[in-house]
């Protein structure tokens, strides 16, 4: 199990390193940077239809709950990025990021199997409202920022799991 956790942590770090390149390739709109706060765009999350990922920041989460929420969040972000990538023209960096998210999800499923935790498939359905190029770019921006924040939480959760084993 220790090796599986370390491998998952390594993949989470790789995703965090790859997000800026994917963002740069997909979001060419001036002012939409990963470092910009862009609080004025948060209202567009609902308009575009980007769902919130599961919360990982609770110390009371069991390993089973943490792994289930991480898998659910990774599946959510995979679907988001796939849908956005389908309407973008330059998606090589996005496809590489998607492959990393897929790999991390597979690693988490393996951790669930090793810990004898039943694996569940997320049934959450959503449809993004991508009307025009600007909304696509904003959706990519918001999704990548959300993925970065979620992946940071994933890394912390995995570190907590590693320390508690």
C-alpha positions in Angstrom: 0.0 0.0 0.0 2.9 2.4 0.8 4.2 2.1 -2.8 0.7 2.8 -4.2 0.3 5.9 -2.0 3.8 7.2 -3.0 3.0 6.6 -6.7 -0.3 8.4 -6.4 1.5 11.3 -4.7 4.0 11.5 -7.5 1.2 11.5 -10.1 -0.6 14.3 -8.2 2.6 16.4 -8.2 3.0 15.7 -12.0 -0.6 17.0 -12.5 0.2 20.1 -10.5 3.3 20.7 -12.7 1.3 20.1 -15.9 -1.6 22.4 -15.2 0.2 25.7 -16.0 1.2 24.3 -19.5 -2.3 23.1 -20.2 -3.7 26.5 -19.0 -1.3 28.4 -21.2 -2.2 26.3 -24.3 -6.0 26.4 -23.7 -6.7 29.8 -22.2 -5.4 32.5 -24.5 -7.7 35.2 -23.2 -5.9 38.2 -21.7 -6.3 38.4 -17.9 -7.1 34.8 -17.4 -4.0 33.5 -15.6 -3.7 30.8 -13.0 -2.3 33.4 -10.6 -5.1 35.9 -11.2 -7.8 35.9 -8.5 -10.7 36.5 -11.0 -13.3 36.4 -8.3 -15.6 38.2 -10.7 -15.7 35.0 -12.8 -16.9 32.7 -10.0 -20.5 33.5 -10.8 -19.9 31.9 -14.2 -19.3 28.5 -12.6 -23.1 28.1 -12.3 -23.8 29.7 -15.6 -21.4 27.4 -17.4 -22.5 24.4 -15.3 -19.1 23.5 -13.7 -19.9 21.4 -10.6 -17.9 21.6 -7.4 -15.6 18.7 -6.5 -16.1 16.7 -3.3 -14.6 18.3 -0.2 -11.4 16.7 1.1 -10.4 19.1 3.8 -12.0 17.4 6.7 -9.7 15.7 9.3 -12.5 13.3 10.2 -12.4 11.6 6.8 -11.6 7.9 7.0 -9.2 6.5 4.4 -12.3 4.9 2.7 -14.1 8.3 2.5 -11.0 10.1 1.3 -10.2 7.6 -1.5 -13.9 7.6 -2.6 -14.0 11.4 -2.7 -10.7 11.7 -4.5 -11.9 9.2 -7.2 -15.2 11.0 -7.5 -13.3 14.4 -7.9 -10.9 13.0 -10.5 -13.8 11.5 -12.5 -15.5 14.9 -12.4 -12.4 16.8 -13.6 -11.8 14.2 -16.3 -15.3 14.6 -17.7 -14.9 18.4 -17.5 -11.7 18.5 -19.3 -12.9 16.0 -21.9 -15.9 18.2 -22.7 -13.9 21.4 -22.9 -11.2 19.6 -24.9 -13.8 18.5 -27.4 -14.4 22.1 -28.4 -10.9 23.5 -28.2 -8.5 23.4 -31.2 -5.1 23.0 -29.4 -5.5 20.2 -26.9 -2.2 18.3 -26.8 -1.3 19.6 -23.4 -4.9 19.0 -22.2 -4.7 15.4 -23.5 -1.5 14.9 -21.6 -3.1 16.3 -18.5 -6.1 14.0 -19.0 -3.8 11.0 -19.3 -2.3 12.0 -15.9 -5.7 12.3 -14.3 -6.7 8.9 -15.8 -3.5 7.4 -14.4 -4.0 8.9 -10.9 -7.6 7.7 -10.9 -6.4 4.1 -11.8 -3.8 4.4 -9.0 -6.6 5.4 -6.6 -8.7 2.4 -7.7 -5.7 0.2 -7.1 -5.4 1.7 -3.6 -9.0 1.0 -2.9 -8.5 -2.6 -4.1 -5.5 -3.1 -1.8 -7.4 -1.6 1.1 -10.4 -3.8 0.3 -12.6 -0.7 -0.2 -15.4 -1.1 -2.6 -14.9 1.0 -5.7 -17.8 3.2 -6.8 -18.5 4.9 -10.1 -19.7 8.5 -10.0 -23.2 8.9 -11.3 -23.1 12.7 -11.3 -24.2 14.0 -14.7 -23.7 17.6 -15.9 -23.7 19.5 -19.2 -21.5 22.5 -19.7 -23.1 25.5 -21.3 -20.4 26.6 -23.7 -21.8 29.3 -25.9 -19.0 30.9 -27.7 -15.2 31.0 -27.6 -15.0 33.2 -24.5 -17.1 30.8 -22.4 -15.0 27.9 -23.6 -11.9 29.7 -22.5 -13.4 30.8 -19.2 -14.6 27.2 -18.6 -11.1 25.9 -19.3 -9.7 28.5 -16.9 -12.1 27.8 -14.1 -11.8 24.0 -14.5 -8.0 24.1 -14.5 -8.0 26.3 -11.4 -10.4 24.0 -9.7 -8.4 21.0 -10.7 -5.3 22.6 -9.3 -6.9 23.3 -6.0 -8.5 19.8 -5.8 -5.2 18.2 -6.7 -3.4 20.1 -3.9 -6.1 18.7 -1.5 -5.6 15.2 -3.0 -1.8 15.5 -2.3 -2.5 16.5 1.3 -5.0 13.7 1.7 -2.6 11.2 0.3 0.2 12.4 2.6 -2.2 12.1 5.5 -3.0 8.5 4.4 0.7 7.7 4.1 1.5 9.0 7.6 -1.4 7.1 9.2 -0.4 3.8 7.7 
